[in-house]
Amino acid sequence: MMVRKIAAAGTAALAACGVLAMAPAAAQAHWTHQHPASHPSARGQVAMAYDAATSTVVLFGGSGTFPRDFGDTWTWNGTTWTKQHPATHPPARFGAAMAYDTATGTAVLFGGQTNTGVLADTWTWNGTTWTKQHPATSPSARSEAAIAYDAATGTIVLSGGTGSSGDLGDTWTWNGTTWTKQHPASSPSARSEAAIAYDAATGTVMLFGGFAPSAAADTWTWNGSTWTKQTPKSSPPARAGAAVAYDAATRTVVLFGAGGYHDADTWVWNGSQWTQRPRRSHPSGRCCAVMAYDAATSTAVLFGGFTTDDRNASDTWTWG
């Protein structure tokens, strides 16, 4: 059985819509602790994505007190969490990769791990129930892979993860029907628990850090055909298991935590540089939390994770 890895670590049109006017307000974005009437139990390594079809954030599975793994589905409506009772659902697991596929209007979940090994199954969520897919080709079994929807190409991109024989460095895309292995001219080294998000401002997928095999601090972008290593002047310290999401309101990628012993720092990526945000009110230090951008409320939602004192968290925070 694999050992769980917990990280130590048009301008006028835009102006008319108020997007450009909001840009200076990026410095005012901050964390807010939410107190929902109900919420999932404490856990980390969950799968989460924003479901644009239902305007809710959907969460699945995760890992609680060992050897407890979850197979439940929850949705966030901007105020509280609601447990769903789908007719079918994936088996319990942690470390699964999930992203919303805008082209098909479904959330796509791949792989993950149970207490007996890694998985290679693909499931889709249509807002009501889960459906197991049977693609002609598929990535090998893995957990803690990096996944994001690439709006520029209309495909989901999956990179790396931990397989039965160690970390992986391959890149795959999902077109709504099957997986296709890509052969980029360059790519990040084999790694797991990397932070990944689609940067709509630049039309590229951004990937940062992860275990490679120790915690890394490199930044890469995917343009639909290859990966390019970026060289920003400043960068977050090496980390793995950080929470990340693209904040459409500020047009930046927001990254939180899982630095040196689950640090509680917040960084933003503007497409070329990283900037650390002031340490005001924020979630406690943790790794393996999950984050998704809730377009309905224009906030990034963070849930759970494993805190610095090795406890499972069940708190909900929003950034915006």
KEKE-3310 file (N, C-alpha, C; in steps of 0.2 Angstrom, whole numbers, plus 5000, padded with zeros to 4 digits):
npx = (5004:5003:5011:5004:5007:5010:5011:5026:5029:4943:4946:4938:4925:4927:4930:4917:4910:4915:4926:4940:4940:4940:4952:4962:4958:4963:4972:4965:4959:4954:4954:4940:4932:4920:4904:4895:4879:4879:4891:4904:4912:4928:4942:4955:4964:4954:4942:4938:4928:4921:4905:4898:4886:4876:4879:4886:4898:4906:4910:4920:4923:4939:4951:4950:4952:4965:4961:4951:4942:4932:4917:4907:4896:4896:4889:4892:4883:4886:4883:4880:4885:4878:4874:4873:4864:4867:4861:4871:4889:4906:4918:4924:4938:4954:4964:4960:4959:4950:4941:4931:4922:4919:4915:4907:4899:4900:4907:4923:4931:4946:4955:4964:4966:4965:4965:4971:4977:4981:4970:4962:4951:4937:4925:4910:4901:4885:4878:4868:4869:4883:4892:4900:4913:4919:4932:4942:4956:4967:4975:4987:4985:4984:4987:4984:4987:4989:4976:4967:4955:4957:4953:4957:4959:4948:4949:4952:4967:4979:4992:5006:5007:5006:5010:5009:5022:5029:5032:5025:5027:5020:5009:4992:4976:4959:4945:4931:4927:4937:4954:4969:4986:4999:5013:5024:5036:5044:5043:5037:5047:5044:5031:5021:5006:5006:5002:4989:4981:4970:4974:4965:4968:4980:4977:4983:4988:4993:5006:5013:5026:5025:5029:5045:5058:5057:5050:5046:5049:5046:5039:5028:5020:5007:5003:4994:5001:5014:5024:5031:5045:5044:5052:5051:5054:5052:5046:5035:5041:5047:5035:5022:5006:4998:4984:4975:4968:4960:4956:4944:4939:4950:4959:4970:4980:4977:4986:4988:4996:5004:5018:5034:5033:5018:5015:5006:5004:4999:4999:4999:4998:5001:5002:5015:5023:5025:5017:5018:5005:4999:4999:4985:4970:4967:4966:4972:4988:4991:4991:4986:4973:4959:4954:4942:4936:4921:4910:4898:4897:4909:4920:4934:4934:4939:4942:4944:4958:4974:4980:4994:4996:4993:4980:4963:4955:4939:4934:4928:4933:4933:4940:4941)
npy = (4994:5011:5025:5038:5055:5069:5086:5095:5101:5215:5231:5242:5236:5229:5238:5244:5234:5235:5228:5232:5243:5236:5231:5239:5236:5224:5224:5224:5212:5199:5186:5178:5171:5159:5153:5141:5133:5120:5107:5098:5084:5085:5084:5081:5082:5081:5081:5095:5107:5120:5120:5126:5124:5122:5132:5130:5125:5109:5095:5081:5066:5062:5062:5057:5054:5042:5025:5031:5035:5045:5044:5053:5066:5084:5100:5118:5133:5146:5150:5140:5122:5108:5091:5079:5066:5056:5044:5036:5034:5038:5026:5027:5038:5046:5060:5062:5069:5083:5092:5105:5103:5113:5112:5101:5102:5096:5090:5082:5068:5060:5045:5044:5038:5023:5014:5003:5005:5014:5022:5022:5026:5035:5048:5057:5071:5077:5087:5081:5067:5054:5047:5033:5033:5026:5027:5026:5026:5029:5038:5030:5022:5033:5045:5062:5070:5084:5095:5104:5114:5119:5132:5138:5128:5120:5108:5096:5096:5085:5082:5073:5066:5053:5036:5018:5015:5026:5044:5053:5060:5063:5070:5073:5074:5078:5076:5076:5064:5054:5051:5058:5055:5067:5074:5084:5096:5100:5098:5099:5091:5074:5073:5075:5082:5095:5113:5119:5129:5136:5151:5163:5176:5176:5165:5153:5137:5137:5130:5125:5121:5106:5089:5084:5075:5080:5095:5107:5123:5128:5137:5134:5135:5130:5129:5123:5115:5113:5113:5127:5133:5146:5161:5170:5185:5185:5172:5160:5151:5134:5121:5109:5102:5114:5125:5131:5143:5151:5168:5177:5190:5198:5194:5186:5172:5163:5157:5147:5142:5127:5128:5129:5119:5118:5132:5148:5157:5168:5169:5178:5176:5185:5182:5184:5187:5183:5188:5191:5191:5203:5197:5196:5193:5176:5159:5145:5138:5125:5110:5101:5106:5112:5122:5132:5142:5152:5157:5162:5170:5177:5174:5165:5148:5140:5124:5114:5102:5098:5102:5112:5105:5093:5089:5086:5097:5107:5119:5133:5145:5161:5169:5186)
npz = (5000:4996:5004:5011:5006:5014:5013:5018:5017:4872:4876:4879:4880:4891:4900:4901:4907:4919:4923:4921:4929:4941:4943:4951:4963:4967:4977:4988:4990:5001:5014:5020:5034:5033:5040:5038:5039:5038:5034:5025:5034:5043:5033:5021:5005:4995:4981:4971:4962:4952:4947:4933:4927:4937:4945:4957:4969:4968:4978:4982:4991:4999:5012:5029:5047:5047:5045:5037:5022:5011:5002:4998:4992:4990:4989:4987:4989:4990:5002:5011:5014:5006:5007:4995:4987:4976:4963:4959:4962:4963:4970:4987:4990:4991:4986:4972:4955:4949:4938:4930:4915:4903:4890:4889:4900:4912:4927:4929:4935:4940:4944:4959:4976:4987:5002:4998:4986:4970:4958:4942:4936:4927:4930:4928:4933:4932:4939:4945:4946:4947:4933:4927:4916:4901:4893:4878:4878:4892:4906:4916:4932:4946:4960:4967:4955:4945:4938:4926:4918:4901:4894:4882:4873:4874:4882:4895:4905:4912:4923:4928:4945:4957:4955:4955:4955:4959:4957:4943:4926:4915:4902:4899:4890:4890:4880:4882:4878:4877:4884:4879:4876:4878:4869:4873:4869:4880:4897:4915:4928:4934:4946:4960:4968:4964:4961:4951:4939:4927:4919:4914:4910:4903:4895:4897:4905:4922:4932:4947:4958:4969:4974:4968:4967:4980:4988:4977:4968:4956:4941:4928:4912:4901:4884:4877:4868:4873:4887:4896:4905:4917:4922:4935:4944:4958:4969:4976:4991:4990:4989:4991:4989:4990:4990:4976:4964:4950:4951:4944:4947:4950:4941:4943:4948:4963:4976:4990:5006:5012:5012:5020:5033:5032:5029:5031:5020:5007:4990:4974:4956:4942:4928:4925:4936:4953:4968:4985:4997:5010:5027:5033:5041:5039:5033:5044:5044:5033:5023:5008:5007:4997:4983:4974:4961:4964:4953:4954:4966:4964:4972:4978:4984:4999:5006:5020:5023:5030:5045:5054:5066:5063:5062:5055:5045:5044:5040:5031:5019:5011:4997:4991)
capx = (5000:5007:5011:5001:5011:5007:5016:5029:5027:4941:4947:4932:4920:4929:4929:4910:4908:4918:4932:4946:4939:4941:4959:4966:4955:4966:4976:4960:4956:4956:4951:4934:4930:4913:4901:4889:4875:4881:4897:4907:4916:4935:4946:4960:4965:4947:4942:4933:4927:4915:4900:4895:4879:4872:4881:4888:4905:4905:4916:4919:4928:4944:4954:4949:4957:4967:4961:4944:4941:4926:4914:4901:4896:4893:4889:4892:4879:4888:4881:4881:4886:4872:4875:4869:4863:4866:4860:4877:4894:4913:4920:4927:4945:4957:4969:4957:4959:4944:4940:4924:4923:4914:4913:4902:4895:4901:4914:4927:4935:4950:4959:4964:4969:4961:4970:4973:4981:4979:4964:4963:4944:4935:4918:4908:4895:4881:4874:4863:4872:4889:4892:4907:4915:4924:4936:4946:4962:4966:4981:4988:4982:4988:4983:4987:4988:4987:4971:4963:4952:4961:4948:4959:4959:4942:4951:4955:4974:4981:4999:5009:5003:5009:5007:5011:5029:5032:5029:5024:5028:5017:5003:4986:4971:4952:4941:4924:4925:4943:4960:4975:4993:5002:5021:5026:5044:5047:5038:5039:5049:5039:5030:5014:5003:5008:4996:4988:4975:4969:4975:4961:4971:4985:4975:4988:4987:4999:5008:5018:5029:5024:5034:5048:5054:5056:5046:5049:5047:5046:5033:5027:5014:5005:5000:4990:5005:5020:5025:5037:5047:5044:5058:5049:5059:5051:5042:5034:5045:5046:5030:5018:4999:4995:4977:4975:4962:4960:4952:4942:4938:4956:4963:4976:4979:4978:4989:4988:4998:5008:5025:5037:5028:5011:5014:4999:5005:4995:5003:4995:5002:4998:5004:5022:5026:5022:5018:5015:5000:4999:4996:4980:4966:4968:4966:4978:4993:4989:4992:4981:4966:4956:4951:4939:4933:4914:4909:4891:4899:4915:4925:4938:4932:4944:4939:4948:4965:4978:4983:5001:4996:4991:4973:4959:4951:4933:4932:4927:4935:4933:4945:4938)
capy = (5000:5017:5029:5045:5060:5075:5091:5099:5106:5221:5235:5246:5232:5227:5244:5245:5229:5236:5223:5236:5247:5232:5229:5242:5233:5218:5224:5224:5206:5196:5180:5179:5164:5157:5149:5138:5130:5113:5107:5091:5082:5086:5080:5084:5078:5081:5084:5100:5111:5124:5117:5131:5122:5123:5138:5128:5121:5102:5092:5074:5062:5065:5058:5059:5050:5036:5024:5033:5038:5047:5044:5058:5072:5090:5106:5124:5137:5153:5151:5133:5116:5103:5084:5076:5059:5054:5037:5032:5039:5034:5023:5032:5039:5053:5062:5062:5075:5085:5099:5106:5103:5118:5110:5096:5104:5091:5090:5076:5066:5055:5042:5044:5032:5020:5011:4997:5006:5019:5021:5024:5027:5042:5049:5064:5074:5082:5091:5077:5061:5053:5042:5031:5034:5021:5030:5021:5026:5033:5038:5025:5024:5038:5050:5068:5073:5091:5095:5110:5115:5123:5135:5140:5122:5116:5101:5096:5095:5082:5082:5070:5062:5047:5030:5013:5015:5033:5050:5053:5067:5064:5075:5070:5079:5075:5080:5075:5057:5050:5054:5057:5057:5072:5073:5091:5097:5101:5098:5098:5084:5070:5076:5075:5087:5102:5117:5120:5132:5140:5158:5166:5182:5174:5159:5147:5134:5138:5124:5127:5116:5099:5084:5082:5072:5085:5100:5111:5130:5131:5139:5131:5136:5126:5133:5119:5110:5111:5117:5132:5135:5153:5163:5176:5188:5182:5166:5157:5145:5127:5118:5104:5102:5120:5126:5136:5144:5158:5173:5181:5197:5201:5192:5183:5165:5164:5151:5147:5137:5121:5129:5127:5116:5120:5139:5151:5162:5169:5172:5179:5176:5189:5179:5184:5187:5181:5193:5188:5196:5204:5192:5198:5187:5170:5152:5143:5134:5118:5107:5097:5109:5112:5128:5133:5149:5152:5163:5165:5175:5180:5172:5158:5145:5135:5120:5108:5101:5095:5108:5111:5101:5086:5088:5087:5103:5107:5125:5136:5152:5163:5175:5190)
capz = (5000:4996:5009:5010:5006:5017:5011:5023:5013:4869:4882:4880:4882:4898:4905:4901:4911:4926:4924:4921:4935:4947:4943:4957:4970:4968:4983:4994:4991:5007:5016:5025:5037:5033:5045:5035:5043:5037:5030:5025:5040:5043:5029:5016:4999:4992:4974:4971:4956:4951:4942:4930:4925:4942:4949:4964:4969:4970:4982:4982:4994:5003:5018:5036:5051:5044:5037:5034:5016:5010:4995:4998:4987:4993:4985:4990:4985:4991:5009:5015:5010:5006:5005:4989:4987:4969:4962:4958:4963:4963:4977:4992:4988:4992:4981:4965:4952:4946:4935:4926:4908:4900:4883:4890:4906:4917:4931:4927:4941:4938:4949:4967:4980:4992:5007:4995:4980:4966:4954:4935:4933:4925:4931:4927:4937:4928:4943:4949:4948:4944:4928:4926:4909:4898:4887:4874:4882:4899:4910:4921:4939:4950:4964:4968:4949:4944:4933:4925:4911:4897:4890:4875:4868:4876:4884:4902:4905:4918:4923:4934:4950:4960:4952:4959:4956:4960:4953:4935:4923:4908:4901:4896:4889:4890:4875:4883:4877:4879:4886:4874:4879:4874:4869:4873:4868:4886:4903:4921:4930:4937:4952:4963:4973:4961:4961:4944:4937:4921:4919:4909:4908:4898:4890:4898:4911:4926:4936:4952:4963:4970:4975:4962:4972:4986:4987:4971:4968:4949:4938:4921:4909:4896:4879:4872:4865:4876:4894:4896:4912:4918:4927:4938:4949:4964:4968:4983:4993:4988:4992:4988:4992:4990:4987:4971:4960:4946:4953:4939:4949:4950:4935:4945:4951:4970:4979:4998:5010:5011:5011:5025:5038:5031:5030:5029:5016:5001:4984:4968:4950:4937:4922:4924:4942:4959:4973:4991:4999:5017:5031:5038:5043:5034:5036:5048:5040:5031:5017:5005:5006:4990:4982:4968:4960:4963:4948:4956:4971:4963:4977:4978:4990:5001:5011:5024:5023:5036:5049:5056:5071:5060:5062:5049:5045:5041:5039:5024:5019:5004:4995:4986)
cpx = (5004:5006:5008:5006:5008:5012:5019:5028:5023:4941:4941:4926:4921:4928:4921:4907:4911:4924:4938:4945:4940:4948:4963:4963:4958:4970:4971:4957:4959:4952:4946:4932:4922:4911:4895:4886:4876:4887:4900:4911:4924:4938:4951:4960:4958:4948:4936:4933:4921:4911:4896:4887:4874:4874:4883:4895:4903:4911:4915:4925:4933:4946:4953:4954:4958:4964:4954:4945:4934:4923:4908:4902:4893:4893:4888:4888:4881:4887:4882:4883:4880:4875:4871:4869:4861:4865:4866:4883:4901:4914:4923:4935:4947:4962:4966:4958:4952:4944:4933:4926:4918:4911:4907:4897:4895:4907:4917:4931:4939:4954:4958:4967:4964:4967:4973:4977:4978:4974:4966:4956:4942:4928:4916:4902:4891:4876:4869:4866:4879:4888:4899:4908:4920:4928:4941:4953:4962:4973:4981:4986:4987:4983:4987:4990:4986:4982:4968:4960:4955:4956:4950:4959:4952:4944:4953:4962:4975:4988:5001:5005:5008:5006:5010:5018:5033:5029:5030:5025:5025:5011:4998:4980:4964:4948:4933:4922:4931:4949:4965:4981:4996:5010:5024:5034:5047:5041:5041:5042:5043:5038:5022:5012:5005:5001:4995:4981:4975:4969:4971:4964:4976:4983:4980:4986:4994:5000:5013:5020:5026:5030:5038:5055:5053:5052:5049:5046:5047:5039:5033:5020:5013:5001:4995:4994:5011:5020:5032:5038:5047:5050:5056:5054:5058:5046:5041:5039:5043:5040:5026:5011:4996:4988:4978:4969:4963:4955:4950:4941:4944:4961:4970:4975:4981:4981:4990:4991:5002:5015:5028:5033:5021:5010:5007:5000:5001:4999:4998:5000:4998:5000:5011:5026:5022:5023:5015:5010:5001:4996:4991:4976:4966:4967:4972:4982:4991:4991:4986:4974:4965:4953:4948:4936:4925:4912:4902:4892:4905:4920:4928:4936:4937:4941:4945:4955:4968:4982:4990:5001:4993:4984:4969:4955:4944:4930:4932:4929:4934:4938:4942:4937)
cpy = (5006:5021:5036:5050:5067:5081:5094:5106:5106:5226:5239:5242:5230:5232:5245:5240:5230:5232:5227:5240:5243:5231:5232:5239:5226:5218:5224:5217:5203:5190:5182:5172:5164:5153:5146:5134:5122:5113:5100:5090:5084:5081:5084:5080:5076:5083:5089:5104:5115:5121:5123:5130:5123:5129:5136:5125:5114:5099:5085:5071:5065:5060:5061:5055:5043:5030:5026:5037:5040:5046:5048:5064:5078:5096:5113:5129:5145:5154:5145:5127:5111:5096:5082:5069:5056:5046:5033:5037:5035:5031:5028:5032:5045:5054:5062:5068:5077:5092:5099:5107:5107:5116:5105:5097:5099:5092:5083:5074:5060:5052:5044:5038:5030:5017:5005:4998:5012:5017:5024:5025:5034:5042:5056:5065:5079:5086:5087:5070:5060:5047:5040:5031:5028:5023:5025:5021:5030:5033:5032:5027:5028:5042:5056:5071:5080:5091:5101:5110:5120:5126:5137:5134:5118:5109:5102:5093:5091:5081:5078:5066:5057:5041:5024:5012:5021:5038:5050:5060:5067:5069:5072:5075:5075:5079:5079:5068:5052:5054:5053:5059:5062:5071:5080:5091:5097:5100:5098:5091:5080:5073:5074:5081:5094:5106:5119:5124:5135:5147:5161:5172:5181:5169:5154:5144:5135:5132:5127:5122:5109:5095:5082:5080:5075:5091:5105:5118:5133:5132:5137:5134:5132:5130:5129:5114:5108:5115:5121:5134:5143:5155:5170:5178:5186:5176:5163:5152:5139:5124:5113:5104:5108:5120:5132:5137:5151:5162:5178:5188:5201:5199:5189:5176:5166:5157:5152:5141:5131:5122:5126:5125:5119:5128:5142:5157:5162:5172:5173:5179:5180:5188:5180:5184:5185:5187:5190:5194:5197:5198:5195:5192:5182:5164:5150:5139:5127:5116:5103:5100:5110:5119:5128:5139:5149:5158:5166:5170:5179:5180:5165:5155:5140:5131:5115:5108:5098:5101:5107:5106:5094:5084:5089:5093:5103:5114:5128:5143:5154:5169:5179:5197)
cpz = (5000:5002:5007:5011:5008:5016:5017:5020:5006:4875:4883:4883:4889:4903:4906:4906:4918:4927:4925:4927:4941:4948:4949:4963:4971:4975:4989:4995:4997:5009:5021:5027:5036:5038:5043:5040:5043:5033:5030:5032:5038:5038:5024:5010:4995:4985:4974:4964:4956:4945:4939:4928:4930:4947:4956:4963:4972:4973:4982:4986:4998:5008:5024:5040:5048:5048:5034:5028:5015:5003:4994:4994:4990:4988:4989:4986:4986:4999:5013:5010:5011:5003:5000:4990:4980:4969:4962:4960:4963:4970:4981:4990:4991:4986:4973:4962:4949:4944:4931:4919:4905:4894:4884:4896:4911:4921:4930:4933:4938:4944:4956:4970:4985:4997:5004:4988:4976:4961:4947:4932:4932:4926:4930:4931:4933:4932:4947:4951:4945:4939:4927:4918:4907:4892:4884:4876:4888:4902:4914:4928:4943:4955:4964:4961:4949:4938:4933:4918:4907:4892:4883:4870:4869:4878:4892:4901:4912:4917:4929:4939:4953:4958:4957:4960:4957:4956:4946:4932:4916:4908:4897:4895:4888:4885:4876:4882:4879:4881:4880:4877:4875:4874:4868:4872:4875:4891:4909:4923:4933:4944:4954:4967:4970:4961:4953:4943:4930:4922:4913:4906:4903:4893:4891:4904:4915:4931:4941:4957:4963:4972:4969:4963:4979:4984:4982:4971:4961:4946:4931:4919:4903:4891:4875:4869:4869:4883:4893:4903:4912:4923:4930:4943:4956:4964:4975:4985:4991:4992:4988:4992:4993:4987:4981:4967:4956:4949:4947:4940:4948:4945:4937:4948:4958:4973:4987:5001:5007:5009:5017:5031:5038:5032:5028:5025:5010:4996:4978:4961:4945:4930:4920:4930:4948:4964:4980:4994:5007:5021:5036:5040:5037:5037:5039:5043:5039:5025:5015:5006:4999:4989:4975:4967:4959:4959:4951:4961:4970:4969:4976:4985:4992:5007:5014:5023:5030:5039:5051:5062:5069:5061:5056:5050:5042:5040:5032:5024:5012:5003:4990:4989)
residu = (MET:MET:VAL:ARG:LYS:ILE:ALA:ALA:ALA:GLY:THR:ALA:ALA:LEU:ALA:ALA:CYS:GLY:VAL:LEU:ALA:MET:ALA:PRO:ALA:ALA:ALA:GLN:ALA:HIS:TRP:THR:HIS:GLN:HIS:PRO:ALA:SER:HIS:PRO:SER:ALA:ARG:GLY:GLN:VAL:ALA:MET:ALA:TYR:ASP:ALA:ALA:THR:SER:THR:VAL:VAL:LEU:PHE:GLY:GLY:SER:GLY:THR:PHE:PRO:ARG:ASP:PHE:GLY:ASP:THR:TRP:THR:TRP:ASN:GLY:THR:THR:TRP:THR:LYS:GLN:HIS:PRO:ALA:THR:HIS:PRO:PRO:ALA:ARG:PHE:GLY:ALA:ALA:MET:ALA:TYR:ASP:THR:ALA:THR:GLY:THR:ALA:VAL:LEU:PHE:GLY:GLY:GLN:THR:ASN:THR:GLY:VAL:LEU:ALA:ASP:THR:TRP:THR:TRP:ASN:GLY:THR:THR:TRP:THR:LYS:GLN:HIS:PRO:ALA:THR:SER:PRO:SER:ALA:ARG:SER:GLU:ALA:ALA:ILE:ALA:TYR:ASP:ALA:ALA:THR:GLY:THR:ILE:VAL:LEU:SER:GLY:GLY:THR:GLY:SER:SER:GLY:ASP:LEU:GLY:ASP:THR:TRP:THR:TRP:ASN:GLY:THR:THR:TRP:THR:LYS:GLN:HIS:PRO:ALA:SER:SER:PRO:SER:ALA:ARG:SER:GLU:ALA:ALA:ILE:ALA:TYR:ASP:ALA:ALA:THR:GLY:THR:VAL:MET:LEU:PHE:GLY:GLY:PHE:ALA:PRO:SER:ALA:ALA:ALA:ASP:THR:TRP:THR:TRP:ASN:GLY:SER:THR:TRP:THR:LYS:GLN:THR:PRO:LYS:SER:SER:PRO:PRO:ALA:ARG:ALA:GLY:ALA:ALA:VAL:ALA:TYR:ASP:ALA:ALA:THR:ARG:THR:VAL:VAL:LEU:PHE:GLY:ALA:GLY:GLY:TYR:HIS:ASP:ALA:ASP:THR:TRP:VAL:TRP:ASN:GLY:SER:GLN:TRP:THR:GLN:ARG:PRO:ARG:ARG:SER:HIS:PRO:SER:GLY:ARG:CYS:CYS:ALA:VAL:MET:ALA:TYR:ASP:ALA:ALA:THR:SER:THR:ALA:VAL:LEU:PHE:GLY:GLY:PHE:THR:THR:ASP:ASP:ARG:ASN:ALA:SER:ASP:THR:TRP:THR:TRP:GLY)
# end
